[in-house]
């Protein structure tokens, strides 16, 4: 931490003679406009809060490192992954997703798991969650989905009708809904949960060979979740419990760690794979592509200042390095725009210059100039255009990625791969969950869904029935709707889909 000296000053370095008494006309006042220290202090206080994130508003972060533990040079040319034992500095931010900054850490919600790698080729950001899937697979639905998870525009209250109305009309969401309403929706701490890229990315090696990959950060502390009752109790007793737990564990020297496992698929195999590899509502079953351990993530230092580091940290999935790139995942493609755009709004056009966001192990040479809060030398006297003959930085053709083949007509099209949105949720319910897991899932769904209107309860129960009749019937009984009618609605939607397929 830099030495601030002993004397209090204004923001511009002028010594302050008194920080307890405002400058007044006589003992009784009024306060004088010439008290520039008071005006500066109040003016800055009025602007201390930047806009909170639309999603992932409440979070906790820490510094650490990533260490390569296996040779992956056959898959990627990324320099920070180039040799076993190599370490790269990171900053990681965990978060809840739907709640505001003042919400409780124990809310039933996905958890953000974002990592900034400060590599020698620039910053590489991975913006993931603690779940391997997501609610929707097309970004045109994203704003609508988030609106339903927020507050009713009239009452400013959380609204179960909005929540379940959208989900029941969007059956692709059921896989993530079942994960969310299991005990995995209330992780006990940030240290006791996994992190996933969810999206499919592209790795490419020095020869230009390409591979589709998914990231799995597996907690080495072990998975630990709250039951609904435990989560409710924690919300009441300590709304900041996960934030506190992460900070205090690192202060004690109990550094949390995660093992990075990669699922790797040769690009040529994707076309014939039984699931669409770009569909974020699906996983790649481990039996098909077993995860391979490639590295280890360790967090060993708390931020010195929450606002400067954790709050101003800006993770951007379009921050790639040579050897890593995006896939055709529609949700990912939209995020490449949206994250950068929201950082420009929240932090300003020069957010990349903030110390927490600036590259630490690579030079930053661009022709971007000016803009609010430009606090470096702004390029000094160098040129602000390219090409130039003034010695300015030049593009490096060797850093280009090998490119991906694209084809077809433009248009608003659904995913072309045959989609059965119930196969994987069905396997989750029948084959992965224990009897206790299934009991908790049904109880947690009933506790929330029962507050929605009857027609919405009925429709959502039909979605669950298509996952598994026992699940749909049990939820229907719990929320007091006619299970026979639920079965009829489920079968009716199947018939309509069959008719559409026949046509």
C-alpha positions, -999 to +999 in steps of 0.1 A: +000+000+000+014+034-010+025+058+018-001+085+022+019+106+046+006+119+079-011+152+069-047+154+057-051+173+024-078+181-001-081+160-033-056+183-049-030+182-021-037+214-002-032+208+036-065+208+056-063+228+088-096+215+104-118+186+095-144+190+123-157+225+118-172+241+087-161+277+078-188+301+089-196+338+091-191+342+129-198+314+154-234+309+144-230+310+106-242+308+079-217+285+062-196+302+036-194+291+000-157+297+001-152+266+024-138+247-006-129+217+016-165+213+027-178+216-008-153+191-022-160+167+006-198+168+001-196+169-037-175+137-037-198+121-011-228+128-033-211+108-061-196+079-042-220+054-056-216+043-092-246+025-108-248-010-095-246-039-119-279-048-135-271-084-126-244-097-103-248-066-082-236-080-049-203-098-048-170-105-031-136-108-046-100-119-040-066-120-056-046-151-063-030-172-090-036-199-115-010-227-119-008-250-149-005-287-138-007-305-172+006-300-207-021-285-229+000-272-257-015-297-281-048-279-276-039-242-272-011-217-279-021-194-250+011-183-234-002-185-199-010-222-204+023-230-222+042-250-195+035-270-164+042-251-133+036-217-148+017-193-126-005-163-137-019-136-114-057-135-112-086-116-096-118-135-090-152-121-082-181-142-068-216-129-068-253-135-066-271-128-098-306-114-094-305-095-062-296-059-055-264-049-036-282-051-003-296-086-008-287-116+013-259-139+002-280-170+010-308-162-015-318-189-039-300-177-070-272-187-094-238-175-083-214-157-106-178-170-109-157-145-129-119-147-133-095-122-147-062-137-158-034-111-160-014-128-188+017-117-207-005-114-238-031-092-221-060-099-199-081-130-204-116-130-186-138-160-180-172-150-169-190-181-155-215-193-130-217-220-104-240-240-127-230-256-159-262-246-178-284-215-181-321-207-184-322-196-221-302-202-252-310-172-274-299-136-262-331-120-276-348-135-246-322-123-220-336-088-211-371-103-207-358-131-186-339-108-162-370-085-159-390-114-146-364-121-120-364-085-107-392-064-094-427-058-106-427-024-124-459-014-106-455-028-071-417-028-069-420-062-053-406-096-063-434-112-083-439-150-085-463-146-114-437-128-135-411-154-125-431-185-133-450-171-162-419-166-182-403-199-172-435-219-179-436-204-214-399-212-219-395-249-215-358-248-223-353-233-189-364-264-170-328-279-167-315-247-150-347-244-129-342-278-115-306-271-106-316-238-090-344-253-069-322-281-057-299-275-028-273-264-054-293-231-056-282-222-021-245-229-018-232-226+018-202-204+008-184-192-022-156-215-013-178-246-013-192-244-049-179-251-084-175-226-112-183-234-149-178-215-181-212-228-192-205-216-227-185-235-252-152-218-262-126-225-288-090-234-281-065-235-310-029-246-310+002-233-328-007-254-359-042-238-361-060-270-350-092-261-332-110-277-302-143-268-285-138-266-247-158-261-215-142-251-182-151-267-149-135-253-117-140-279-090-138-268-054-111-285-034-130-275-002-158-299-011-194-291-022-215-278+007-251-265+002-278-251+025-312-266+027-340-241+022-345-239+060-308-233+066-307-207+039-337-188+054-321-189+088-288-176+074-306-147+056-320-136+089-288-141+110-261-129+086-271-116+052-234-112+043-223-146+054-206-157+022-188-124+018-176-127+054-166-163+050-144-157+020-126-127+035-120-143+069-108-176+055-081-158+034-072-136+064-067-169+084-044-183+057-070-209+047-066-201+010-095-215-011-086-234-042-103-250-073-091-277-097-096-267-133-109-296-154-115-291-191-139-309-215-122-309-249-139-319-282-123-318-316-143-293-337-150-319-364-169-341-339-194-313-330-216-316-361-227-351-354-228-349-316-261-359-300-265-325-284-259-290-298-226-280-284-236-243-286-268-248-266-261-234-231-291-252-217-273-285-222-242-302-208-217-325-225-222-357-205-189-367-189-191-402-203-188-387-238-160-362-230-143-369-196-130-338-179-092-335-179-074-318-151-051-290-164-046-265-136-053-251-101-068-218-090-058-204-056-070-173-038-045-160-013-050-122-009-079-100+000-085-067-017-071-036+002-102-016-008-135-031-018-146-003-041-114+002-059-110-035-066-141-057-062-167-031-071-148-015-100-136-049-114-150-053-149-150-087-165-155-089-202-159-123-220-146-106-252-111-103-235-093-132-252-057-140-258-041-158-287-050-195-284-085-189-270-116-176-288-154-176-289-176-202-304-209-198-323-229-200-290-256-173-296-257-163-259-219-159-258-219-139-290-243-114-274-223-112-242-192-102-262-210-070-268-231-066-237-205-068-210-182-042-225-212-020-232-225-021-196-190-013-183-189+018-205-222+029-189-213+019-153-176+029-151-170+051-181-151+049-214-117+045-197-127+017-173-098-004-188-073+020-172-085+014-137-057-006-119-079-036-112-088-038-149-056-028-166-032-054-179-004-060-154+019-083-174+015-069-209+019-034-224-013-015-233-006+001-267-036+014-285-047+045-304-077+052-281-075+087-267-094+111-245-128+105-228-139+111-192-115+101-165-084+096-187-058+095-159-027+083-176-006+104-200-032+099-228-007+088-253+015+118-246+027+133-280+024+100-299+002+096-329-035+087-324-040+071-358-029+041-379-011+036-402+016+061-393+053+067-398+058+080-363+069+048-346+035+040-332+025+004-323+018-018-353-006-048-356+010-082-353-005-106-379+009-136-360-017-130-332-046-137-355-069-167-348-074-193-375-110-183-381-142-204-382-161-216-413-195-199-415-223-205-441-260-202-447-287-175-452-293-147-427-325-149-407-340-153-373-336-190-369-339-214-339-311-239-331-310-264-360-301-293-338-330-315-327-339-302-293-354-322-265-354-299-236-364-327-212-337-354-218-310-339-196-334-327-168-349-361-167-315-377-163-307-352-136-339-361-117-339-398-122-302-407-123-282-380-105-304-369-076-308-389-045-342-395-029-333-367-005-323-344-034-356-351-051-376-344-019-358-311-014-363-301-050-400-307-049-403-289-016-383-259-028-403-256-060-436-258-042-426-232-016-421-206-044-445-217-072-475-219-048-476-180-048-483-178-085-517-177-102-534-210-108-531-210-146-493-204-142-489-231-116-508-255-139-486-246-169-453-250-150-464-283-135-470-295-170-434-286-179-422-306-148-445-335-158-427-337-192-395-340-173-409-369-152-445-377-143-436-382-106-420-347-105-450-330-122-476-349-101-458-342-068-454-305-075-491-303-087-503-318-055-481-295-035-494-263-052-530-276-052-537-279-089-555-308-107-528-334-115-550-350-142-553-316-159-515-312-156-511-345-174-535-335-201-517-302-208-483-320-209-496-346-234-513-319-255-481-299-259-463-331-269-490-337-296-487-302-309-449-305-312-453-339-330-477-322-355-454-294-361-425-318-367-447-338-392-455-307-411 
